[in-house]
Amino acid sequence: MRFFLTLLLLLLASPVAAQQNPHGCANVGEAAARLACYDRAFPPSPEVLEAAAEKGRADFGLNTPRDPLRNPGQTGEHANPERIESRVIKVDYGHSGRRDFTLENGQVWMQTEARSSGHVQVGDVVQVRTGILGGYQLITSAGVALRVRRAR
């Protein structure tokens, strides 16, 4: 009987003790610093780090706010790459001499200037880089830079 009474007291006291003594990271006010603290205490798996890097590549060029939180060991290049490379699977010729380029990774980039130079055809491997003042450039296989923006 004494054993059950002691066990009951321990079970009732443990939630109170947990509330009074949370993990040290719970007391960090800034979200990014709190996440970094927890990630140091409980490191993410390699799969989580790769998924975060893939998200950075998938979001490249979108005009959406970037999540400022990074996993430990994840470089800024993984979270916010400066360039991507992919194969062209479709070229749509629009009006005014502008083109849309659908890439193998699912991204669609729209040419923002009417230029006839910079031949791009299906199967070409192109690179999209961040340009000056937040713009983007699609670099053709011949090295010609075309100004583009992400459509999808």
N, C-alpha and C positions, 0 to 999 in steps of 0.2 A: 504494500500500500504506500509506504514511504517513497518507493521508487517511482510510482505513478504520479504522486504529488510533486516530486522534484521535476519529473519530466514535464508535467503540465506547467509549472512555473517557468521552466526554461523556454518552452514553446511560446508562452505569453510574453516573456521578456525579450525574445529575439527580435520581433518587429520594432519594439521601442528602441532597442539598442541600434538596430540598423538605421532608424531615422535619426538618431543622435550622432552616429558615427558613419556618415556616408563615405564613399570612396573619395579620396582627396581631389580627384578631377571634377567632382560634382560642384565644388566650390569655386571653380574658375569661371569668371563672368563672361569673357568673350568667347563666342561660339567656336571660332577657329582654334583658339588656344585650348579650349576644353576638348575638342575633338583630337587635337594633337596629343594632349595628355592621355586620353583614353587609348589612342593608337599606340603610344609608347608602352602603356600598361598591358594592352591586349593587341599585339601587332596583327594587321590584316594579312590574309593569306595571299600568296602570289596571284591567285585567280582574281581576287578583289582588285589588286593593283593593276592587273592587265585589263580588267573590265573598265576601270577608271581611265586608263590610257585610251582604250577603244572609244569611250564616250567623248573624250577630248578630240579624237580624230573625226568622229561622226558629227560633232557640233561645229567643226571648223567652218567659219564663214557665216554662220547664222547670226543674226542681229538680236540675239537673246542675251540677257545678263548671264555672265559667267558665275558659277558657284565658286566663291573664293576659298573654299575648304579643299585642302589636298591631303592625301594620305602620306604618312612618313615614308621617305624613300622615293616618293613620286616627284619627279622633276617638273619644273614649270613647262618644259617642252612637252611632257606627257599630258598635262592638264590643259594646256593652251598651245598647241603646236604652231610653228611659224610657217609650215608648208605641209602639203599632202601630195601624194602621187597616186595616180590611178589611170586606168585604161578608159578611153572614150568608147561608149557603146552606141551612142546616137548623137547626130548633129542635126538640129532643126534650123532651117533658114527662115528667119522672120522677115518682116518688112523693114525697110530702111537699111538693109545690109547687115543687120545684127543677127547673131546666132546664139542658140542655146546648146550647151554641151551637157549631155547626160553621161555621167561617169559610172564605172563598174561598181563603185562603192555606194551607188544610189543617189549621190548628190547631183543637183542640176545647177549649172552656172550659166548666167546670161551675160553676153558681151554688152558692155555699156557704151561702146563707141563704134561707129560705123567705119570699119576698116576692111579692105579687101586683102591685106597682107595677113600672114599667119595662117597658112593652110592647115586645117585640122580635119582628119578623116577618122572613120570608125576603125578602131584597133590601135590608134596611136596612144602611146603613154605620154601623159601630160603631167605637169606639176602646177599646183596652185599655191601661190605664195602671198604672204601679207605684203602689201605695198606701202607706199608713203601715205601718211595721214589716215590710216585705217582702211584703205582700199585693198583690193586684191588683184593679182595678175595671174593669168593662165599662161604658162610657158609651154609653147608648142614643142614638138620633138625636134624642130629645126632651131629652137632657141628664140623664137619671136615672142615677145611679151604682149598679151592682149589684156586690156582692163575688163574685169568681170565683177559680178556680184552674185551672191548665192541666191538662187530662186527657191530651191527646196533642198 
